[in-house]
């Protein structure tokens, strides 16, 4: 979705939202199916009803609806993208589908109207006008594209009883707070409230708020057995969300369609020895993909931690880069990637294996293969300029403000 919004901002496309009425009922069955007579049906005997159309509740319905939709769109000249079969393209017109919600992109409103009229011959469609909300994400179209989830944030704050709390300037105050005093567990009701809030915040962090990704990731590590310190950290994050409820992720008009990457890793602590890997992929300076993840094994050096973080970014790039090229219709060669560890760069760009690095290089060579294939181009960047740095650790007020500016989160 964010790649498509970047395309809209870059080329000034029109964006329309349509909904399919009773989508599953449009699909056909691929085998005979029978149901018991519905309550109130007056047919004598022990007869059953044979279905003519797929109805909601059948296990095969999603697959049948996808097949029906594909046949309708292909009959109208639309073809699914190779790297995302839910996105269809015909010349300059793109249709992004999510069950019964469609996002249509085109140069003019006339092109979109023409597509809608064609689809109305096979489907029942509701034209919802200019896109302003899609899958719970608010979309503002003025001088570019801004997305946010202020309504969902308000719901989370209401559930926690912190709607009118005092604001905080950072999403997490103490980096190791959620790992201290593990024996001090919260009661069952508080644990349920904790899990519900963190689950909602995970969706917000993944979709529109890279500035809280690290904090939410740390809180999610305590989902199984929440402790009192983790609950305090959640309340601190709620205070930050209360202050930044209207923060938006910004895709400026005329955005330059250039793909770049950033990767970083923190060093483990006595409370949590495993390092945190952070990475981000940006289009024209706005992130379209980001992650903050605890590494599965304990790194024995900063070089190893950085190299493992680079592996995580490489796997994501192997999917995002070809999808970007397919959507934007351009290829700029290897993706420039920020990294602040020269040792990791030297290892990635060479084929040498020594006793110091064989334990992690022998396990996987995906980074070296990607560099050899022209997928990545590593660039040494000072730590304070690496965008992914804010996805690996807690930042002080000024550094967090700088991180929000770098990822174009307008607070």
N, C-alpha and C positions, 0 to 999 in steps of 0.2 A: 504493500500500500504506500509506504513512504517513498519508494522509488517512483511510483506513478505521480505522487504529489510533487516530487522534485521535477519530473518531466513537465507537469502543468506549469510550475513556476518558471522553469527555464524557457519554455516556448510560448507562454501566455495562452494556453489552451482553455477551452470551455469545459466545465465539469458539471455533470448532471447525475442525479440520483433517481433510480427507478426501482420499483418493487413489483415482484410477480405475485399476483393474487392466487392463493391456494396452489403453490408451486408443485407440490408432490402429486396433486390430482391430475396434472397434465401428463404424467408419465404413464407408460403402458407396462403391463405385466409380461414377464418373459416365460411364465408357466401358469397353468391353471391353479387358482387359489379359491378356497371356500371359507365362509364364516358362518357362525351361528346366526339365526334370525335375530335382528335387533329387537330390543324390548319395545313392546307395543305393536309389533307387526302381526297382523291377523291372517296367517296362512295355516290352514289345518295340516296336521301330520307332522312328521319329524323331518321336514325339508330343511336344507341349508341353502345359503345364498352363494352364488358364484360371483366373484368380483370381476368387473369389467375394467376398472381402473385401479391403480395403486392408491392406497389410502395411508394416512399418517399412522404410524405404529408398526408397520411391516418392516422387517429387518432389511429387505432388499430395496426399499423405496429410495434411499439416498443414491444408491448406484444407478437405479433406473432413471431417476430424475437427471443425474449427470449425463447419462447416455442420451436422454431426450433433448436436453439443452444443447449438447454438442451437435446432434443431428440438425437441430433448428438453426444454430448459428453457422454451421458449415454449409448448409443449404443456401444461406444468404451471403456466402463468400468469406466468412470469418474463419480464421485458422488459429488453433491454440498455440501458444508459445512453447518452444521446446523445453524451456527451463521452468515453466509454470503453466500447467495445463488449465488453470482456472482463469487465465488471461487470454482473451481472443483479440486478434488484430485483423483489420482489413484496411490497407492503405494507411491513411492518417487517422483512422478511427480505432480506438481501443475500448474493449469492454472487459472490466474486471468483475468477476462473479464471486459471490459468497452465498451459497444456497439460493435464497430468493432476493437478495439485495445486490443490485448491479450499480457499478460506477462506470459512466460512459465519458470518454475523453475525445474531443475533436477540436478542430480549429474554429469552427463556427457553430452557432446554435442550429442553423439549418441542417447541417450534417447530422447532428444528434436527433433532430426531429425526424429526419428521413429514416434513421435506424429504428427509432421507436415505432414508426408507422409500419415498417417491415416486420418487426417482431410482433406487433399486434395482430398480424394475420394468423399466428400460431399460438400466442400466449395472451393471457389477460394481464395487462400492465397498468400500474399506477405511476404516473409521472410526478415525482416529488419535487421537481424543480431543481434549482441550483443546489449543489451539494453543501449542506451545512452540518450534517451529522452522519457518521457512518460507523456502525458497530460500536456505539457508545463514545466515539471520538468526535469532538466538536471541531469543525473546519471553518476557518474564517478566510474569505477571499477578498483581500484588499491590499494592494501593493505587495503581492506575493501570496504565500499560503502560511497560515498560522494554525497549529493544531494544539488542542489542550483537552483536559478531562476534568474541568472544574466541578461539574455536577457529581461525578463519581467521587471526587475528593471530598466534597461536602457530605456525601452519604457516609463515607468512612469516618469522618470527624464526628458526625452525629451518633454513629454506633458506639464510638469511644467516649462520648459525652464531652468532647473537647472542641465544640464549635466556636466558642468564644475565648479560647485559651490565648495566653500571651505568646507572641511569635518568637521563633528562634532563627538565627542567622545561618545555621548549618544543619544538614540532615542528621549528622551523628557527631556527638561531642567527644566521646572517648572510644578510641579504636578497639580496645580490648574489653570494653565493659560487658558485652554480652557473653564473654567467656569466663567471667569471674563468679565465684561462689556458686558452683554448679549444683550444690545440694539444696539450695534455697528455691524450691519449686513453687509455682503459683497454684492456686486451687483450680478445680476442674472448670468452673464457670469462667474464670479469668483466662484459662488456657484456651477455651473455645473462642472467646472474644479475641484473643491474641491471634489465633490461627486464621480467623475470618478476616481480620484487619490486614494481616500480612499478605494473605492471598489476594485481596483487592489491590493492595499497594504493589504487588508483583506485576499485575496486569498494567497498572499505570506506569510503572518504571520501564517495562518492556516496550510499551506503545508510544509514550510521549515524553517521558521524563528521565533522560540519562543522568541528570544531576542527583537522583536518589537511588540509582541502580546499586551502588556499593552498599549503602545503608540497608536497603531492603534485602540484599543478598546476605548480609550478616545476620539480620533478624530471622531470615528464612532458615538459617542453620539451626535455630532453636525451635522449630515447629513441633518436633516429636515430644520434647519435654521443656516447655518454656520456664525460665527462671525469673526471679523478681527483677534482676538487673536488665534482662531482655525486655521486660514490660516497661521499665523506666526508659530504656532506649527507644521503644516504640512510641511512648508519649512525647519524647523529645522530637522524634521525626514528625509526629502529628502536629506539634507546634510549628515546625518548619513548613509543613504543608499548609497549615492555616495561614501563615504569612505569605506563601507563594501560590495560593490556590489558583490564581489566574495566569500563572506562568505558561508561556507558549513555546513550542518548538517552531522555529521560523525558517521558511524556505523563501528567500528574497526573490523578487521579480527579476528576470533576466539572469537567474542563477547559472553559473558556468558549469556545464556537465562534465566535470572531471572527477574521476574516482581516485580517492586517496585512502590510506589506511594508517592506523596508529595502534601500537601494542606496548604494553608495559606489565611489570610484575612487581609486587611488594615482596619484602623479605619476611619470613615467618617470625612469630613472637613466642615467648615461653608459654603463653596461653593457647596459641594456635600455631604450631610449627609449620603447617602447610602454607605455602605462599598463595596469594590471590592474583589471578591473571585477569587483566583487563584489556579489551580491544574495542576498536570502533572503526567502521567503514563509513566514509563521508562522500557525499556528492556535492561538489561546489562549496565545501566547507560546512555543510549541514549533515549531521549523522543520520544515516538511514538504517544502520544496524550497529548494535553495541552489546557488550556482555561483560559481566563481572562474575568470575567463577573461582572457587577454591580448587587448587590443583589436587589430583587424586593421590599423588605421592609427595613425600617430603623432599624438596630440592636440597642438594648438598652444597650449592654455591649460587651466587646471584646470576652467574652465567646460565646455569641450568634452569633456574626459575624463569629467566627472560626467554630462553630458547623454547621452553614448554609453552609459554604464553604466545610465542610466535607460531608454534604449531597450531594452537587453537584458532588464531586469526587466519592461518593458511587454509584450514578446512572450511571456514566460513567464506573466504574469498573464492574458493573453487566453485561455489554456487552463486554468490552475489555478482561476481565479475561477468560471467557469461550472460546472466539475466540482465544486468545493466546494459551490456552491449546489444542484446536483443531488443530491449525496450527503446534505447536511445539511438540504435542504428549506427553505432560508431565503436571503434576500438582504438584505444590510445596506448597500446602496448602494456608493458609491465606496470603494475600499480605501485606508485611511490608509497613507501611505508615508513612511518616514524618508529624509531627504536633508540633507546639511550644506552645500550650496552655494546661496546665495540667488540668484546670477546664473542658475544652471540653472533654478531655480524660476520666475523672472521670464520667462525665454525660453519655458519650457514652457507657461506660463499665458497668454502673449500671442500675438498673430499677427504681430508685427513682425519683419521681417528686415532686418538691417543688414550693412554690409561686414564686420563682425567675426564674424558667425555664419552668413552665407549659405552658406559652404562645407560646413557640416555640417547645416544646417537644410533646404537644398534637396534633400538626398539622401533624407531620410525625415521624415515628419511623424507617425509612429505615436504618439509621446508626446502631441502636441497633440490628435490624434483621440481617444485613449483618455481624456484628461481631459475633452474635450467630451462624450464618450459616458457620462461618469459611472463610468468604470472605476477611475480613480485619483484620490486626493486627496493632493497633496504637502504635507508638513509639515516645516518647517525643524527640524532636530534637531542639537544640538551634536555634534561629531565623537566625543567620548568616549562618547556614548550611542547612536551608530548601530551597530546589531548587525552590519551588513555590513562594518564597518571591519576586523574580524578575517579577512575573506576577501580582503583586498587587499594585505596587507603582513605582514612578520614582526613579532611583538609581544614585548615584554619579559615577564618572568615574571609580574608582577602584572597587567599588562594582559591577558595571555593567560588568566590565571585568571578575570578579570572577563568575558572573552569567552565562556569555557566556561560560566560561570554564566548569561549572557544567553541562550545557545542551549540551556540545560538539558542540557548534557553533564556528567553526574555522574562525577567522577574519584575 
